[in-house]
């Protein structure tokens, strides 16, 4: 490899000093960057985000679900969601920290 190459190797570090591991071309996460997906069945056609977090046991109480959502720690379909009442349908994906939950119809 030439010294002028801009491609990262696994043992290189990004400008912030953290190791570059698990990322494929163009900075997209590779296999190591994917979250394990857990399918959570619901019996209704829709469910609100805060209620879903409680149903999936990602939050113990409604107040805890509210705080997780308001602080921007919850993503729906890859985007930060700050609305507790966001309506979710089967096929939606909710991410919270290192957990990915997919809503499926029971």
Residue pairs with C-beta under 8 A, 6 or more apart in sequence:
1 7
8 14
8 20
8 23
9 20
10 19
10 20
10 21
11 19
12 19
12 20
13 19
13 20
14 20
21 32
22 29
22 30
22 31
22 32
22 33
23 29
23 30
23 33
24 30
35 95
35 98
35 99
35 100
36 99
36 100
37 93
37 100
37 101
37 102
38 56
38 99
38 100
38 101
38 102
39 101
39 102
39 104
40 52
40 55
40 56
40 101
40 102
40 103
40 104
41 104
41 105
41 106
42 52
42 55
42 90
42 103
42 104
42 105
42 106
43 106
45 89
46 87
46 88
46 89
47 55
47 87
47 88
47 103
48 84
48 85
48 86
48 87
48 88
49 65
49 69
49 74
49 76
49 81
49 83
49 84
49 85
49 86
49 87
49 88
49 94
50 59
50 62
50 65
50 66
50 69
50 84
50 85
51 65
52 88
52 94
52 101
52 103
53 59
53 65
53 68
53 69
53 74
53 94
53 96
54 60
54 61
54 62
54 65
56 94
56 101
58 65
58 68
58 94
58 96
58 99
58 101
59 65
59 68
65 84
66 84
68 74
68 96
69 81
69 82
69 83
69 84
70 82
70 84
72 80
72 82
73 96
73 97
74 80
74 81
74 94
74 95
74 96
75 81
75 94
75 95
75 96
76 86
76 88
76 92
76 93
76 94
76 95
77 92
77 93
78 93
78 95
88 94
88 103
89 103
90 103
90 104
90 105
91 102
91 103
91 104
92 102
92 103
93 100
93 101
93 102
93 103
94 100
94 101
94 102
94 103
95 101
